Amino acid sequence: MDIYQLISQRQSDRAFSPQRIEREVLDRIAGAALLSPSACNSQPWHLIVVDDEEKCAQVSETLTSIGMNTWASQAAAHIIIVEECPNFTARVGGWLKNKHFPHIDCGILAANITLAATHEGVGSCIVGWFNEKHLKKVLDIPSRKRVLLDIVLGYSTQSHRNKSRKPRSEVLSHNKY
């Protein structure tokens, strides 16, 4: 599958089979994520791959405990993205440009995770709505750290959906706004 087909096939899946994901597959997905670019090569992230069945259930509970994401209980695995401090150059550059580069960098990281998962035949959904305090407790994440995203993973039972997008003329221009 070429990169354009891969991007086209990637979707947010919210229904998964009970099949476990092999550790080797998860390691390849995480490895692809760790190749993500970042401002000043700061790599301001820490990934936690959760594939233990009991831990997955506990992590899923942090997504569903507030009445959202009830489908997450079907997850075979999670990749948790924890924000880390950027290096000095990225911090100074962010301050000068009024941009928080770690958020941008972790967004790129999340995209690489979902594309690698799609390549492996694994469905994914990026989730930002969870009980962060409870998630930190479940995964022993220091209280001063910020959990940005949970990438929920599993073998999807959903069929491919066509993407609904705004017309190009509304979101794309050349050489000027």
N, C-alpha and C positions, 0 to 999 in steps of 0.2 A: 504494500500500500504506500503510495507516495504521500508527501506531507500534506498536500491539499485534500486528499481523500481522508487522511487521518483527522484533520481539523474539522472536516465536514461530518465525520462519523461521531466525534466527541459530543456527548450530551450529558445533562444532569440526570442521572438515574436515581429512582426512588423506590425500586423494587428489586430484590436480590434473591437468588437461590441460596439454599443453606450450605452450598459447597464452600469449603475452606480454600483460601488462596495459598499456594505453596510459598514457603519462605524465600525461595530463589526468585520467584516472580516479584515479590515485594521488595527484595534487595535490588533487583534491576530497576524497578520504578523509583525507589529512593535514590539509587545511584544516578539516574538521569536527572532527578531533581537537584542533586548536589552539584551538577555541572551548570546550573543556572547562572546567568550573569548577575552582577550586583554593582552598585555604585562603588567605585574605587576598590573593587574586588573585596568588599567588606564582609560578605557572606553573613549577614546579621540574622541568622536563624539557627534554630536547633530543631531537628525532626525527631519525633517519637513515633515509631512504627508499633502499632498495637495489633497483635494477631492472636494473642491468648484468648480463648473463648470467654473465660470469666471476665477478663479485663475489658474485652470488647463490649460485653453486656453492661459493665459499669460505666464505660465511656458513653455508650449509647444512651444510658439513663440520663447523663448530663445534657444531652440534646433534647430528650423527650420530657424531662421533668417539669418543664415550664409550658407544657401543652403543645409544643411544636415538634416537627420532625419525627412523628411517631413511626414512620417507616424505617428509621435508623436502627431499630432493634434487629433488623435483618442483616446488618453489616457483618461481613466476614473479617474486615480489618479497618483500621483508621490510621491516617497519618496526620499527626498533630503538628502544627507549625507554631513554634514559640519564638517570639521576637527576641533577638539578642542586641546588644549595643553595637552600633557600627564602629568601624575604625576611625581614627582621628580625622583623616582626610574627608571621609564621607560625612562625618559629623559637622565639620567646619563648612564643607560645601553645602550641606543641607541648611545650616544656619544662614549662610550668605544668600542662598537662593530661596529661602523660606519653603523648603520641601522636606518632608520626612522620608528620606530615601529607604529606610528599612521597610516601610509599608509597600512602596513600589517594588522593591526587591522581592519581598515575600509574595506579592501578587504574581510576579514572573515565576517564582518557584512553584506556586500552586498550579499555574498553567502547565509547567513542565510535568508535574505529577499527573495531572489529568490526561495529558496527551500520551505520556508513557503508559499509563494504565489502559487507555484505549488501544494502544499498539499491542498490549499484552492480552487484549480481550476482556479486560476487567472494567466494569462500570464504575463511575465515580460521581460524587456530588460534593461541591464545596459548600461548607456550612460555617456560618459565622454566628449563628444564634444558638447559644448554649450557656449553661450555668458554669461560668469560668471558675468561680471559687470552688465548686464541687469537683470540676475536672482537675484542677491543680491538686486537690487532695487525693483523688483517685490515682494520679500519675506521679505523685511526689514532686510536683513542679514548685520551685521556690515562689513564695508569695509575691516577691518583688518583680517577677517575670510577667510578661503579657502573652497570653495565648491568643493568637490572631485567628487561626482557622483550624477546622477539622475537615480533612478530606476523607469522606466516607467511601469505602471500597467494597465491592462484591461483584459476583457474576450476575449481570443484569438479566432480569426476566422481562424487561420492557423491549418493545420493538423500536427500531430507529424512527425518530420523529424528524420531519422537515423543520428547519429552523425558521422562525418568524422574525424577520428583521425589518428595521425601518428602511425606506427607500434610500439608495445610495446618495441621491441628490441632497438628502437631509443631513447626512453624516460624513460625506466625503467631498473634498474639493481639491483642485490642483493649483498650486502656485499662489493662492490667496484664499482667505476665508470665504 
